[in-house]
Amino acid sequence: MGLASVLEFARHVVETKVKAGDLAIDATVGQGHDTLLLAELVGDDGKVFGFDIQEAAIAIARDRIHAKLGSNHSVNWVHGSHEFMLQDLPAEWQGQVSAVMFNLGYLPGYDHKITTNYKSTLAGLDAAVQLLQTGGVITIVAYTGHEGAQEEADAIEKWAAQLPQKQFNVLTYKFINQANHPPYLLVVEKRT
């Protein structure tokens, strides 16, 4: 068995942190794979909020969730940007979220010009750290192969490197000998 892919490792990290009854966020719904994982982990007693700026992404994800979990599930959809998480979530979620997942870039199979960007992503990350409970994590899968992606990745790394060590652990998981701009993972864990 080989090393876990970036996406597999991100999901593994989340699986170690999220339990039934928890609150969790998919900041970039996309095709709904992370949303489904979070919904399965939190179960009927937890809640998941899924954010995406594209209605198509929410429709794809909603269909995926309904096919797997039926209509009785824990997911609330927000057709909007993750940069407004704090405004879109109940105030009592601050300091209570066990995981926030970001999978940056564009929606596969759709307009590649519609992408995440560093300004909204940084605003979303600033919101996410306020929402995390002690021991909670943010996973950020970053891509560098499309227009604006390297700028976004650089801004995220700079943001993460400046988080106070006493409050946060930050790690990077990436394959450094692969061609074609492989994605990589940043994980932020709230210590206190």
Secondary structure, 3 states (H helix, E strand, C coil): CCCCCHHHHHHHHHHHHCCCCCEEEECCCCCCHHHHHHHHHHCCCCEEEEEECCHHHHHHHHHHHHHHHCCCCCEEEEECCHHHHHHHCCHHHCCCEEEEEEECCECCCCCCCCECCHHHHHHHHHHHHHHEEEEEEEEEEECCCCCCHHHHHHHHHHHHHCCCCCCEEEEEECCCCCCCCCCEEEEEEECC
